[in-house]
């Protein structure tokens, strides 16, 4: 099974990872300067609408208006909130672009870009060229179709040859006619250009990126309709429908961006349907048809083998007309069996063993560089401590030994533009240079921790409760009776009790 389907699985994985890998690699190099003036504090988690790449101080700089306590007043603001000028990732402001580990991420991203832009398309081209030429020349039909329609004859004869010989890596070309056998490379180019338009042109020229994507999707639709690259009618229909969905998607986004379309719930539902329901449905149909077709082909070959061994003509008479036609297409399968084995062996030896190992070495280097970069990174001074993923005291308290030690050395203020997860987020700005972001109310209002501690309060509202370290985590600890009463009353959810205190 590994020998037969290994290359197919690798090719499918590479094709599926093309857009995510290109997006990650391109985004790594997109950096810009974020600045905050004195008496404001940089907030890298500030909410920014999808498609908005502004670095405005109004978005990312919170005024240092501290809650007044014995140790915190506006006199502390200039010391705790100096001016900030930092070179950071455009899409992920929490990622600095000028520290030492970032060089490893640059190297990793550069390798991935080279592999996906140059090496993989070249490899796919070699696979398609060698295998399709070999099939066209070495696989023979006993009765090739020869009518007055040369183009249809070529399609039919190519289809029959593919049914006779199904070598490894056929996923790159088996859906297309012989003349359009390189169309999968056009699909890769289309994905590359769309990724460039969204990831690179988007931040630089926001108003241009969507029209460029619309043009690219429209060009692909024209190619599919005019070139008719698909070998069978079903694949052609699904290809046209998918291209239409992409065009509709770009038109929808363009209409919303320029306020051409109303803010209508029905249109939003239609947009979600086109983006998230129809493409998987179409792909599922194609996979179902492909597996069913493969089963029919294997059944026909099995019947042909039985016929050759037993010479039982009566068995053929039981088949329906469609199966009889498929048998006629594959009656010389045994004659081409050695050709298929030779093609498979050639593919595995020359491509799978050499080329993919060569590419695999570069992927290993890229992955190693990225992992070393992750391990070498220092913990961000801007820490969101409400997440269940980051509850260790090294992260939630930093250099401080307890909650009271942290509140004694930090001053609290509210964020005017919290992250999309929170409706209310308090920020503890500390003299150590660390800022702890603590969500107090979730964006939907479902989780509200103000029932156990006031906004920027240094102690719980209930005297029997305390904020202390338990099992190397900072937790709200209340007597069992008090805790159960709070949860049963509905004044606070269990999630808010655990994380939003």
N, C-alpha and C positions, 0 to 999 in steps of 0.2 A: 504494500500500500504506500509506504514511504517513497519507494522508487517511482511509483506510478504517479502519485499526486503531490510529491514534495515540491517540485518546481512550480506547479500550478498554485499551491498554497503560498509559496514565496512571492510569486508575481501578484497574486490577489492582495497579499498584505502590503506590498510596496505600492500598488495602485491605490488602496484604501488610505494609506498613510501619506499620500503625496501632499494633499492640501494642509493637513495639520503640521507636517514636517516643514513645509515651505513657510507656513505662517509663523511657526516658532522661530525659525532661522532668520527670517526677514525682520521680525519684531525685535530680535536681539540687537540689531544695529541701529534701531530707531531711538535716538536719544536726543534730549533737549535740556535746556536750563530752566529749572524752577527757582523762583525767587520769592522771598517773603520779607517784608520790611520789619523794622523794629516794632516791638509790641504786638507781633502776631506770631502764631506757631504753625509750622507746616503740617498739613494733614494729608498724607499720601493715600489714605483710604477714602477721601472725600468722594461723594457721589458725582458721577459725570455721566450724562445720558449716552446711550449707545450711539456711536457715530460722531460724538463730540470729542474733539481732541484739544480742547482749550487748555492752556496752562495758566489761566487767569488767577491772580492773587485772590480775587473774590471767591473762587472755588476752593482753592487749596490752602488758604491762610486764615486760620481762626483768630479773631481778636483775643488777646490775653486779658480777659475780664474775669479775674479770679473771684470766687466766693470769699467774702471777707471772714478771716479767722484771726486768732491771735498772732499767727506766724505768716499769714498771707494777706497782702493788701496790694494795691496798685503800685506801691513802691517796689515790690519785688518783680514787677513785670519786665522792666528793662534788663534785669540780670537773667531772668529765666527765659526771656523771649528776645534774643538778639536777632539781628538781620540774618537771613539765610540765603545762600546762593549755591545751588547744588545741581550737578549734571546727572540726570536720571533718565530712565527709560520712558519713552513717550506714552506707551500704553499702560505700563505698570510703574507708576511713580514711586512705589516702594523699593524699586530695584535701582541702586546706584550704578552709574556707568563708568565711573573713574576709579574704582577700587581695584586691587590686584586680582582677585578671583574673576573679575569680569573679563580679563584677557583670555581665560580658559573658555568662558562661554563664547567669546568671539571666535576662537579657534574651532570649537565644536560646531557652531552655526555655519562657519565658512565651509567646513568639510561636508556638512549635510547639504548645503546649497550646491556645491560642486557635484556631489554624487547625484542629487535629484535633477539638476538642470542639464548636466552633460553626460555622466556615466550611465544612468539608468535609461534615458532615451536612446543612447547609442547601443546599449545592450539589447533593448527591445527591438531596435531596427535590425540588428544582426540576427536575432532569433527569428523574426518574421521573414527576413530575406532568405536565410538559409533553408528554413523548413518549408516555406511555401514553394520555393523554387524546386526543392527536392521532391515534394509531393507532385507538383505539376509535371515534372520530367519522368519520375521513376514509377509512379502509380499509374497503371494502365486500366482502361475500361474495355470490356469486351464489345460493348455496343454503345459507343458515345453518341450522344444526341447531336443530330446534324439536320437542322431545318433552315428555313430562310431568314431566321432571326439570330444572327451571330451573337449578339449580346446575351440573349436569353439562353442560347446554347452554352455559352461560356459559364453562365451562372449555374445552370443545371449540371453540367459536367463537373464543375468545381464542387458543388454540393455532394455529388455522388462520390467523388474522390475522398472528400473529408469523412464521409460515412464509412468508406472502406478502411481508411487509415486515420486513426486518431492519436497522433503522437503527443508526447509531453509538450506543454506550453501552448497548446492549441487555443487557450482562452484569449490569447493576444490577437488572433486572426480568424478564428472559426466562425465568428458572427458576420464576417464581411465577405464581399465578393473578392475574386482574385485581383481584379483591377483596383479595388479600394482596400487592399489588405493592410495598408499602412495607416488606416484611419484611426486606430487606437493611439498613434502618435499625435494626430491632430487633437484628439480628446485630451491628451496630456498637455499639449501646448495651450489649449483653451483653459484648462485648470490653472496652469502657470500664470497666464495673463490675467485671469480673474483675481488670483491671489495677489499679484502685484498691484492691481487696481484698488483692491480693498485694503491691503496691509500697508503699502507704501504710498500710493497716490492719495489714499483716504486721509491720513493725518496731514499731509502737505497741502493738498487742494481738495477740501471736503466737498465743495460744490461740483467738482469734476468727476469724482470717483464713481458715483452712481450712473451718470450718463455713459461713462466708459464701459462699465459693467453691462449696461443695457445694449450697447453696440456689440460687445463681444458675444453676449447670449443671442442676439439677433443674427449675427454672422454664423454662429453654430447652427441655428435653426435653418438658415438658408442652405448651408452645406448639407445638412441631413436631408432636406427636402429635394434639393437639386441633384446632388451626387448619388443619392440612394445607395449608400455604402453597404447597407445590411443585406445579407444573403436571403433572408426569409421575410415574409410580409409582416409577421407578428413583431419581430424585433424592430423592423422599420417603423411600425405604428407606435410602439412604445418609445422608440428613440425620438420621434417627432413630438409625442406628448410630453416627455421629459424636457425637451428643448423649449416647448411652449410654456411649461411651468416656470422655467428659469427666466424667460422673457417677462411673464406675468409678474413674477417676484420683483424684478428690477423696476418695472412700471409702477408697481404698488408702492415701493419705497420712494421712488421719484415723486409720485403724486402726493404722498404724505409730506415729503421734505419741502415741497413748494406749495403746500396747502391747496392743492388742486382737488384732492379727495376729502370728503368730510370725515370727521372723527366718528365713524359709525360702527356700532358693535358688529353688525352683520358683515361688513367688509373685513373687520378684524378676524372674525371667525373664518371667513373665506381665505384670508391670507394664511392663517394657521393651517387650514386644511391643505392648501397648495404646498406649503413648505414642509409639513411634517407628516402628512397622511398619504398623499398621492405618490411621491417618489418611492417610499418603502413598498407601497402596494404594487407599483409597476415592477420594481426589482424582484419582489416576491413572485409575481406572475412569470417573469423571465426565468427565474431559478426553477420554478415548478415545471415549466415547459422544457427546460434544458434537461432536468432529471428524468422527466417522462420520456423525452426523445431518446436519451441515453439508454433507458430501459427497453424501449422498443427496438433499438438497434441491436442490443445484446440478445434480445429474444429472437430477432431475425437471424442473427449469426448462429445462434444455438440450433435453430431449426434447419439452417443450411448445413450445419455439421451433421445433424441427425440424418438429413437426406442423403448426404454423401456416404454415410456409413451403411445405411439400410436400404437405400434406393426405394424408399416407400413413397410412391407417388400419391397415395391416398391421403397422406398427412397434409400435403400441400393443398388439397382440395378443401380442407376444413378451414383454411385461412380465409379471412375476408379480403375484399379487393385492395384495401390499403396495405395490408400486410404482404399481399402478393406483389404489389408494386415495389415495396421496400425490399423484398427478397430479390426481385429482379435487379435492383440497384446494387445489391451486395452479394450476388451469386459468385463473384470472383474474389471474395474476401480471403479465402485460403491462399490464393495465388499471391496476394499482396501482404500476407502476414509477415513474411521475412522483411519486407520493406518497412513495415511499421516498427519491427524490432530494431532494425538498423537506424531508423530515425530517432527512436527513443534513446538508443545507446549513444548516438552522436550528440544528441542534445545534452544528456547527462554528463558525458565526458568532457565536452568542449565548453559547455555553457555553465551547467550547474556546478561542476567541480572547479573550473578555473575562474570564470568571470565572477560568479557570486562569492566565491571565497575572496577574490581580490576586493570586491566591494565590501564584503563583510569585514575585512581588515580595517577599512576606513571608518565603517560604522562603529567598530569596537574602539578605535582611537577617539572618535567623536564622543561616544558614550563615556569613555574613561575621563576625558577632559571635562565633560559636564559634571560627572560625579565628584571629581576632585574639586571643581569650582564650588559645588554645593557644600562639600565638607569644609572648604576653606573660608566660606563666608562667615562674617561675624553676624551675630544676632542684631536685627534692626533696632535702632533706638526708638522707633515708633511701633509700639506693640499693642495689638488688640487682644486683650486677655479674656474676653468673653467666650471665645471659641472653645468648644470641648477638646479640640486637638492640641491646644496649648494651655495646659493647666499645671505644669511643673513650676515649682517655686522659683527656679532659676529664670524662668520666663516671666512669670506674673509678679515677682517681687524684685528681680534683678539683684542689685547689691544689698538690698535691705533685708533685715532678718525677720521682720514681721509686718503685719498690716499697720500697726501703730507706728512702727519705724518708718514705713513708707509715707504715711500721711503726715508725719512730722517733718519730712524732708521734701514734700511735694505740695504743690498748690493746684487746686481744682478749678476747672472752667467747663462750660458747655461748648460743644462743637456746633457751629451754625450750619454746617453742611456735613452731617455724619454719613457714613457709608450706607449703601442701599439696604443693609440688613437691619439698621436701627433707625427708629424715629427719634430717640433721645440717646445721646452718647456723651458721657462726661470724660474729660481728659485731665489726667494727673501729670502735671509738668514738674519734673524733679530737678534738683540742683546737680544731679549726676549726669544730666544730659538726656536721660531717658524720659519718654512720654508714654504713659499707660492709657490706652483707650479702653474704656469700659462701657459697653452697651447697657443701658438701663431699661429701655422699652424697645421691643422689636418693631420692625417697620409696619407690621399689620396690627400691632397692639395686643397680640395674643399673649406675649410674655412681658410682664411688668414687674420689675424688681423693687419699685419704690415702696412696696408694702412693708419691706423689711429694713430698708435704709433710704433716707432722704437723698435727693440729688446732691452730690458732693458732700454728703454727710460722712463724718469720720468714724462714727459708731452706729451700730444697728439701732433701730427705733425701739425695739423690744429689749429691755434691760437683761432679760434672762438669756439672750442670744449673744454670740460673739463671732468675730471673724478671726479664724485661727488656722494653723497649719495642721492638716491631718493627712497622714500617708504621703508626705512630700507634695501636697496640694493645698492651695488656699481655699478654704471652705467656710460657708456660713453654718454655724453649729448652734442649734436650739434644742432645748429639752424635747423629748419625744412627744409629750402631750402638746406642747406649744406648736411644734412642727406639724403634727397631724391636724391640729385645729386650723392652722393657716391654710393648709392644703385643702381641707374639707370645706372651708368657708368659701373657696373660690376666689379669694383675694389675690392669690398668687399661684401660678402653675409650678409643678415640680421642676420643670426646666428652668424657669426664672429663679426659683429658690436655689438651684444648683449653680447657676452661671450668671444671673443678672443682679446678684446682691450688691 
